[in-house]
Amino acid sequence: MGWYDSFSRWYDFLVTPHYKKARKIAIEQMGIKEGDMVLDLACGTGPNFEHLSPLVGNIGLVIGVDYSKGMIKKAQKKIDKNKWENIVLVQEDAKQIDKTYITGICGREVQLDNLICVLGFSVIREHLQVMTNMYDLLKPGGTFAIVDIFADKFVPQSWYVQKVASADLKRKSWEFLQKNCEDYSLSYLSRNRHLHGGLLYLASGKKR
């Protein structure tokens, strides 16, 4: 995670603006309600927080998880600046996040209402195991949303994204949701391969 620790200094300038609209669309479609518990996996510097915090309200909770210490440090600065009291951060390898881990954080056994991962599953190692763990954390009917990039064909930006982000743009992460979720949907938010390195998609579904 050393590269992401360093990259965190420029992430909000170089990356965040290109995905701001996609994040907003994904979160709006999740149907998050006041009082919900939401896990933001691979939360990075916290660009989802401005959308998630007001939706869950004072009685809800957002759990932001990222493996990079640098990203978590930046995210905490945003939380402090905006005085978001309904967000907690966890610096941890995504493979370690399971029911036992979340119970330890919350002090009681809980089930998530919603889970979102933006630009994470193309990077996370052993992503299928992590997706299974995340699915297990959701309550029945809970929403699982993914925003990520799939390179149906490679352009120069594809190689750049794979190199800089250590990403695998050939992963079809939506297939997990297609197989395991009800109300599954897949849509393309952008087909600008020369900006994103591939097709920017939103996949979502509800736990059976």
C-alpha positions in Angstrom: 0.0 0.0 0.0 3.0 2.3 0.0 2.1 3.6 -3.5 -1.4 4.5 -2.4 -0.1 6.2 0.7 1.9 8.5 -1.5 -0.8 8.8 -4.1 -3.3 9.9 -1.5 -1.7 13.4 -1.6 -2.9 13.9 -5.2 -5.8 11.6 -5.4 -8.5 14.3 -4.9 -6.9 16.5 -7.6 -6.1 13.8 -10.2 -8.9 11.2 -9.8 -11.8 12.4 -7.7 -13.2 14.9 -10.2 -13.6 12.3 -12.9 -15.8 10.1 -10.8 -17.8 12.6 -8.7 -20.9 12.2 -10.9 -20.7 8.4 -11.0 -20.5 8.3 -7.2 -23.5 10.5 -6.8 -25.6 8.5 -9.2 -24.7 5.2 -7.5 -25.5 6.4 -4.1 -28.8 8.0 -5.2 -29.9 4.7 -6.7 -29.1 2.7 -3.5 -32.1 4.0 -1.7 -30.2 4.7 1.6 -32.5 5.8 4.4 -32.0 7.6 7.7 -30.7 5.2 10.3 -29.1 2.9 7.8 -25.7 1.3 8.4 -23.5 1.6 5.3 -20.1 0.2 4.6 -17.9 2.2 2.1 -15.3 -0.3 1.0 -12.0 1.1 -0.5 -13.3 4.5 0.7 -10.0 6.2 -0.2 -9.9 9.8 0.8 -13.6 9.8 1.5 -15.2 11.2 -1.7 -18.4 9.3 -1.0 -18.9 10.7 2.5 -20.5 14.0 1.5 -23.3 12.0 -0.1 -23.6 9.2 2.5 -23.4 11.2 5.8 -26.6 13.3 5.3 -28.5 10.3 4.1 -27.9 8.0 7.1 -28.4 11.0 9.5 -27.6 11.1 13.2 -28.9 7.7 14.0 -27.2 6.0 11.1 -23.6 5.0 10.6 -21.1 5.0 7.7 -18.1 2.7 8.1 -15.2 3.6 5.7 -12.6 0.9 5.1 -9.3 1.3 3.3 -6.0 -0.5 3.5 -3.9 2.6 2.8 -2.8 4.6 5.8 -2.4 7.7 3.6 -5.9 7.4 2.3 -7.4 7.0 5.7 -5.5 10.0 7.0 -6.9 12.2 4.2 -10.4 10.8 4.9 -10.1 11.6 8.6 -9.2 15.2 7.8 -12.4 15.5 5.7 -14.4 14.1 8.6 -12.9 16.5 11.1 -13.3 19.5 8.8 -17.0 18.7 8.1 -17.8 17.5 11.6 -19.3 14.3 10.4 -20.0 12.4 13.6 -21.7 9.5 11.9 -18.6 8.1 10.1 -16.0 5.8 11.5 -12.8 4.7 9.6 -11.0 1.4 9.6 -7.6 0.9 8.1 -7.5 -2.8 7.3 -6.9 -5.3 4.5 -10.4 -6.0 3.0 -9.8 -9.7 3.4 -10.0 -9.3 7.2 -13.4 -7.6 7.1 -16.0 -10.1 8.1 -18.9 -10.4 10.7 -16.5 -10.9 13.6 -14.5 -7.8 12.6 -17.6 -5.6 12.2 -19.0 -6.9 15.5 -15.8 -5.8 17.2 -16.1 -2.3 15.7 -19.7 -1.8 16.7 -19.6 -3.7 20.0 -22.6 -5.8 18.9 -23.6 -8.1 16.1 -25.0 -6.0 13.2 -26.0 -6.4 9.6 -25.4 -3.8 7.0 -28.2 -2.1 5.1 -26.0 -1.0 2.2 -22.5 -1.6 0.9 -20.7 0.4 -1.8 -17.3 -0.1 -3.4 -16.1 2.4 -6.0 -12.9 1.6 -8.0 -12.0 -1.1 -5.5 -12.7 -4.6 -6.8 -10.5 -4.0 -9.8 -7.6 -3.5 -7.3 -8.4 -5.7 -4.2 -6.5 -9.0 -4.2 -8.6 -12.1 -3.8 -11.6 -9.9 -4.7 -14.0 -12.8 -5.0 -13.4 -13.8 -1.4 -13.8 -10.2 -0.3 -17.0 -9.9 -2.2 -18.3 -13.0 -0.5 -17.4 -11.6 2.9 -19.1 -8.3 2.1 -22.2 -10.1 0.9 -22.4 -12.0 4.2 -22.4 -8.8 6.1 -25.5 -7.5 4.4 -29.0 -8.1 5.7 -31.5 -9.8 3.4 -32.7 -7.1 1.0 -29.6 -5.0 1.6 -28.1 -3.2 -1.4 -24.6 -4.1 -2.8 -23.3 -1.5 -5.3 -20.2 -1.5 -7.4 -18.7 1.3 -9.5 -15.7 0.2 -11.4 -13.9 0.0 -14.8 -13.9 -2.8 -17.3 -11.6 -2.7 -20.3 -13.5 -4.5 -23.1 -10.6 -3.4 -25.3 -7.3 -1.8 -24.3 -6.4 1.7 -25.2 -3.2 3.6 -24.0 -5.1 4.8 -20.9 -5.9 1.2 -19.9 -2.3 0.4 -19.6 -1.7 3.6 -17.6 -4.5 2.9 -15.2 -3.3 -0.7 -14.7 0.2 0.5 -14.0 -0.7 3.4 -11.7 -3.5 1.8 -9.8 -2.2 -1.8 -9.9 -5.7 -2.6 -11.3 -7.0 -5.6 -13.2 -9.3 -4.0 -15.7 -10.4 -7.4 -17.1 -12.3 -8.4 -13.9 -16.0 -8.8 -14.4 -16.9 -8.1 -10.8 -20.6 -7.5 -11.7 -20.9 -11.3 -12.3 -20.9 -11.9 -8.5 -23.9 -9.7 -8.1 -25.6 -11.1 -11.1 -25.3 -14.6 -9.6 -26.2 -13.8 -6.0 -28.5 -10.8 -5.9 -32.1 -10.0 -6.7 -33.0 -6.8 -8.6 -29.7 -7.0 -10.3 -28.8 -4.2 -12.7 -25.8 -3.2 -14.8 -25.4 0.2 -16.6 -22.6 2.1 -18.1 -22.0 5.5 -16.7 -19.3 6.4 -19.2 -17.9 4.8 -22.4 -14.9 7.2 -22.5 -12.1 4.7 -22.6 -9.5 7.3 -23.1 -10.4 8.9 -19.8 -11.1 5.9 -17.6 -9.1 3.2 -19.4 -12.3 1.2 -20.1 -16.1 1.3 -19.6 -17.2 2.9 -16.3 -20.0 0.8 -15.0 -22.5 0.7 -12.1 -23.7 -2.8 -11.0 -26.1 -3.3 -8.1 -28.4 -5.8 -6.5 -30.1 -6.8 -3.3 -29.1 -9.7 -1.1 -31.4 -12.7 -1.3 
